[in-house]
């Protein structure tokens, strides 16, 4: 079923075929696997398009060393989160994993004795292949994409299968002892990063929310989109996703509901537009500020940016860390700042309205002047 949604699922059946050949299973079983594999691959690649607009083999043939480095980082990602200030440790950890898998393969095919727990080695090989497939498809998105948190499961499973396979097939106690020491060391190194699970994910979630809001406004500045992908890759992917109405660009997106055309409010809320900045997209500006709901004395969740007569130009989301606001509001919540994007207003003035419950709004005190200047690259 994995092949119906993920390219890595295509590797499962080829690995099973190799494993069946190695175990010398009946030819009928191998033939059944081969037919199923062929059908799965044909179905998957029917009307298939690359998410980055680049062929599957382009990265491997044009940037082989870059793809190799991507594979190393992908497999070593678990240690990156234990030592984020030392990213090269991920490369080292990935190299250790590859070396262990290579030793396991030699143990399986280079000796007369059939090893135990061959399924562990097959799983490790699958995960290495999965890293290669991911690298071929996502290398153009940058090496940083190899170390996103969702990939750490594959790296952990690969090293676990590898060391267990080598330990189970170590013929002498003198060989098992170094492997056991390696297992203990890896466990300690990985444990160091586990306190991250107790930290609030707010900052990372908010970065992604602002990144999505920026893309919906055709803003690709890395200041706002670095929580997603590199700007160059986004410029390739986003227009196609927007044209197809996918993900955050869907008309019925629950993450970014459609904005009203016009708003008006006589109610006032405490807050202000602190800054208006140009973006690298012509005619689109960024703004930041804060706003407090007068009824609940809490920060509003979102803000609409509009002209003086209420025509909506854009939207802002609350969640930016602003320790300076506590002295103004008395609210013990550091994430009270908002960041948003809006189209250039005709009169060079923009106002902000906090979004309240039940379709109500409250206007911030003053308008803010918008100056047209070209941002530095």
HELIX and SHEET records of a PDB file:
HELIX    1   1 UNK A    2  UNK A    4  5                                   3    
HELIX    2   2 UNK A    7  UNK A    9  5                                   3    
HELIX    3   3 UNK A   10  UNK A   23  1                                  14    
HELIX    4   4 UNK A   27  UNK A   45  1                                  19    
HELIX    5   5 UNK A   58  UNK A   62  1                                   5    
HELIX    6   6 UNK A   64  UNK A   80  1                                  17    
HELIX    7   7 UNK A   88  UNK A  109  1                                  22    
HELIX    8   8 UNK A  118  UNK A  138  1                                  21    
HELIX    9   9 UNK A  139  UNK A  141  5                                   3    
HELIX   10  10 UNK A  143  UNK A  147  5                                   5    
HELIX   11  11 UNK A  149  UNK A  151  5                                   3    
HELIX   12  12 UNK A  152  UNK A  168  1                                  17    
HELIX   13  13 UNK A  173  UNK A  192  1                                  20    
HELIX   14  14 UNK A  194  UNK A  198  5                                   5    
HELIX   15  15 UNK A  202  UNK A  216  1                                  15    
HELIX   16  16 UNK A  222  UNK A  225  1                                   4    
HELIX   17  17 UNK A  231  UNK A  244  1                                  14    
HELIX   18  18 UNK A  247  UNK A  249  5                                   3    
HELIX   19  19 UNK A  323  UNK A  325  5                                   3    
HELIX   20  20 UNK A  326  UNK A  329  1                                   4    
HELIX   21  21 UNK A  357  UNK A  359  5                                   3    
SHEET    1   A 7 UNK A 270  UNK A 278  0                                        
SHEET    2   A 7 UNK A 284  UNK A 292 -1                                        
SHEET    3   A 7 UNK A 337  UNK A 343 -1                                        
SHEET    4   A 7 UNK A 312  UNK A 320 -1                                        
SHEET    5   A 7 UNK A 302  UNK A 306 -1                                        
SHEET    6   A 7 UNK A 349  UNK A 355 -1                                        
SHEET    7   A 7 UNK A 361  UNK A 363 -1                                        
SHEET    1   B 7 UNK A 270  UNK A 278  0                                        
SHEET    2   B 7 UNK A 284  UNK A 292 -1                                        
SHEET    3   B 7 UNK A 337  UNK A 343 -1                                        
SHEET    4   B 7 UNK A 312  UNK A 320 -1                                        
SHEET    5   B 7 UNK A 302  UNK A 306 -1                                        
SHEET    6   B 7 UNK A 349  UNK A 355 -1                                        
SHEET    7   B 7 UNK A 368  UNK A 369 -1                                        
END                                                                             
